Amino acid sequence: MASLSIHDLSFQQRGPYNLRVESNECVSLTGPSGAGKSLLLRAIADLDPHQGDVLLNDKACSAIPAPQWRRLVGLLPAKSAWWFDIVGDHFRDYKPEWLSALGFDADIMRWTVSRLSSGEQQRLSLLRLLQNQPQALLLDEPTASLDSGNTSRVEQLIHEYQIAHQCAILWITHDPAQAARIAQQHLAINENEIRQLERESL
């Protein structure tokens, strides 16, 4: 079980921001282009300079070595990097049932990355993230390149992971219908604040 919270977090002349995501809670985050949504996730993941506090289970990011923090607080960016030519070389361990749940069979591990579509890369990037068993997930539009069937697959796998690990999830989405499906709390960001949205106003 893990909760994630930020206190007076600021970066690039934005903020300060405050929020808390409880254990086994998914929070949707929306806002106009350029509002700082992706930058917020990068700051929480300790990838960009920032001020203020980020805590996992009330333990400060500053008290945990950066590589360990980034395994515990897993960021799925909108476009993930790939370092090797072969898909399987990016995986040290994964659950075959997760691969199947995302619509793949084991042959995908022998493919070259260049053969993958953007949607296939997006789904496999999620699988690569989950193999680290993070306690909190930071998801930057994880279904943006997907059709409705694969969007459902991704939402279901993330939900199952959330239940199994009781993790906290902060999920950027521009789709009000998706936000209503996946999240228990809904937030909107601008340069100076994060505010709560009522479900009816999505």
C-alpha positions as CSV (number, residue, x, y, z in Angstrom):
1,M,0.0,0.0,0.0
2,A,1.3,3.4,-0.9
3,S,0.1,7.0,-0.8
4,L,1.7,9.8,-2.8
5,S,1.6,13.5,-1.8
6,I,3.3,16.8,-2.8
7,H,3.6,19.9,-0.7
8,D,4.4,23.3,-2.1
9,L,6.0,21.7,-5.2
10,S,7.2,24.3,-7.7
11,F,9.3,24.2,-10.9
12,Q,10.0,26.4,-13.9
13,Q,8.2,29.3,-12.2
14,R,5.0,27.2,-11.8
15,G,3.2,26.4,-8.6
16,P,3.4,25.9,-5.7
17,Y,1.2,22.8,-6.0
18,N,-0.3,20.5,-3.4
19,L,-2.1,17.2,-3.8
20,R,-2.5,13.8,-2.3
21,V,-3.3,10.5,-4.0
22,E,-4.3,7.8,-1.5
23,S,-3.4,4.1,-1.6
24,N,-5.5,2.3,-4.2
25,E,-6.8,5.6,-5.6
26,C,-6.6,6.8,-9.2
27,V,-6.7,10.6,-9.7
28,S,-7.2,12.1,-13.2
29,L,-5.4,15.3,-14.1
30,T,-6.4,17.6,-17.0
31,G,-5.6,21.1,-18.1
32,P,-4.9,23.1,-21.3
33,S,-1.9,22.4,-23.4
34,G,1.2,24.0,-21.8
35,A,-0.3,24.1,-18.4
36,G,2.5,22.0,-17.0
37,K,0.9,18.5,-16.6
38,S,3.8,16.6,-18.0
39,L,6.3,18.8,-16.2
40,L,4.5,18.1,-12.9
41,L,4.9,14.3,-13.4
42,R,8.6,14.7,-14.2
43,A,9.1,16.8,-11.1
44,I,7.3,14.2,-9.0
45,A,9.5,11.5,-10.6
46,D,12.6,13.6,-9.6
47,L,13.6,13.9,-13.2
48,D,13.6,17.8,-13.3
49,P,14.8,20.4,-10.8
50,H,12.0,21.4,-8.3
51,Q,11.4,22.9,-4.9
52,G,9.0,21.6,-2.3
53,D,8.4,18.1,-1.0
54,V,7.3,14.9,-2.7
55,L,6.5,12.0,-0.4
56,L,5.7,8.3,-0.8
57,N,4.0,6.8,2.2
58,D,5.1,10.0,4.0
59,K,8.8,9.3,3.2
60,A,10.5,12.2,1.3
61,C,11.9,11.8,-2.1
62,S,15.1,13.5,-0.8
63,A,15.6,10.6,1.6
64,I,15.6,7.9,-1.1
65,P,18.3,7.4,-3.7
66,A,17.1,8.7,-7.1
67,P,17.3,5.3,-9.0
68,Q,15.3,3.6,-6.2
69,W,12.7,6.5,-6.1
70,R,12.2,6.2,-9.9
71,R,11.5,2.5,-9.5
72,L,9.0,3.1,-6.7
73,V,7.3,6.1,-8.4
74,G,7.1,4.9,-12.0
75,L,6.6,7.5,-14.8
76,L,5.1,6.5,-18.1
77,P,5.8,9.4,-20.4
78,A,3.7,10.3,-23.4
79,K,6.6,9.0,-25.7
80,S,9.0,6.5,-24.1
81,A,12.6,6.0,-25.1
82,W,13.9,2.7,-26.5
83,W,17.6,1.8,-26.2
84,F,18.0,-1.5,-27.9
85,D,17.0,-2.8,-31.3
86,I,15.2,-5.9,-30.0
87,V,12.0,-5.5,-27.9
88,G,12.9,-8.3,-25.5
89,D,16.2,-6.7,-24.6
90,H,14.2,-4.1,-22.8
91,F,12.7,-6.7,-20.4
92,R,14.4,-8.6,-17.7
93,D,11.2,-10.0,-16.3
94,Y,7.5,-9.7,-17.2
95,K,4.3,-11.6,-16.7
96,P,3.1,-13.5,-19.8
97,E,-0.4,-12.9,-18.7
98,W,0.2,-9.2,-18.9
99,L,1.5,-9.5,-22.4
100,S,-1.6,-11.4,-23.4
101,A,-3.8,-8.9,-21.6
102,L,-2.4,-6.2,-23.8
103,G,-3.1,-8.1,-27.0
104,F,0.4,-9.6,-27.7
105,D,1.9,-13.0,-27.8
106,A,5.5,-14.0,-26.9
107,D,6.7,-13.4,-30.5
108,I,6.6,-9.7,-29.9
109,M,9.8,-10.0,-27.8
110,R,11.7,-11.0,-30.9
111,W,10.6,-8.0,-33.0
112,T,12.8,-5.0,-33.7
113,V,11.6,-1.8,-32.1
114,S,11.4,-0.2,-35.6
115,R,8.7,-2.6,-36.5
116,L,6.4,-1.4,-33.7
117,S,3.6,1.0,-34.3
118,S,3.3,4.0,-31.9
119,G,0.4,2.2,-30.2
120,E,2.4,-1.0,-29.8
121,Q,5.3,1.0,-28.3
122,Q,2.9,2.7,-25.9
123,R,1.4,-0.6,-24.6
124,L,4.9,-2.3,-24.3
125,S,6.2,0.8,-22.5
126,L,3.5,0.2,-19.9
127,L,4.5,-3.4,-19.5
128,R,8.2,-2.4,-19.2
129,L,7.2,0.0,-16.4
130,L,5.1,-2.5,-14.5
131,Q,7.9,-5.1,-14.4
132,N,9.6,-2.8,-11.8
133,Q,6.5,-3.1,-9.6
134,P,6.2,0.6,-8.7
135,Q,4.2,1.6,-5.7
136,A,2.9,4.7,-7.5
137,L,2.1,5.3,-11.2
138,L,2.5,8.6,-13.0
139,L,0.7,8.1,-16.4
140,D,1.0,10.7,-19.1
141,E,-1.9,10.0,-21.5
142,P,-1.1,6.2,-21.7
143,T,-3.9,5.5,-24.2
144,A,-3.5,8.6,-26.5
145,S,-2.3,6.5,-29.5
146,L,-4.7,3.6,-29.0
147,D,-8.0,2.5,-30.5
148,S,-11.0,1.8,-28.2
149,G,-10.2,-1.9,-27.9
150,N,-6.6,-1.4,-26.9
151,T,-7.6,1.5,-24.6
152,S,-9.9,-0.9,-22.8
153,R,-7.1,-3.4,-22.5
154,V,-4.7,-0.8,-21.0
155,E,-7.3,0.5,-18.6
156,Q,-8.2,-3.0,-17.4
157,L,-4.5,-3.9,-16.8
158,I,-3.8,-0.7,-14.9
159,H,-6.9,-1.3,-12.8
160,E,-5.9,-4.8,-12.0
161,Y,-2.4,-3.7,-11.1
162,Q,-3.9,-1.0,-8.8
163,I,-6.0,-3.5,-7.0
164,A,-3.2,-6.0,-6.6
165,H,-0.6,-3.5,-5.4
166,Q,-2.9,-1.0,-3.7
167,C,-0.9,1.7,-5.5
168,A,-1.5,5.4,-6.0
169,I,-2.1,6.6,-9.6
170,L,-1.9,10.1,-11.1
171,W,-3.3,9.8,-14.7
172,I,-3.2,12.6,-17.3
173,T,-6.1,12.4,-19.7
174,H,-7.9,14.8,-22.0
175,D,-10.8,12.4,-22.3
176,P,-13.7,13.2,-19.9
177,A,-15.3,9.8,-20.5
178,Q,-12.0,8.1,-19.6
179,A,-11.5,10.3,-16.5
180,A,-15.0,9.3,-15.3
181,R,-14.2,5.6,-15.9
182,I,-10.8,5.3,-14.3
183,A,-10.6,7.9,-11.5
184,Q,-12.1,8.5,-8.1
185,Q,-10.9,12.1,-7.9
186,H,-10.5,14.6,-10.7
187,L,-8.1,17.5,-10.8
188,A,-7.3,20.4,-13.2
189,I,-4.0,22.3,-13.3
190,N,-3.0,25.7,-14.4
191,E,0.3,27.6,-13.8
192,N,-0.6,28.6,-10.2
193,E,-2.8,25.9,-8.7
194,I,-4.4,22.5,-8.9
195,R,-8.1,22.5,-8.3
196,Q,-10.6,19.7,-7.8
197,L,-13.3,19.1,-10.4
198,E,-16.7,17.6,-9.7
199,R,-17.6,14.6,-11.8
200,E,-20.5,16.5,-13.3
201,S,-18.1,19.2,-14.7
202,L,-15.8,16.8,-16.6
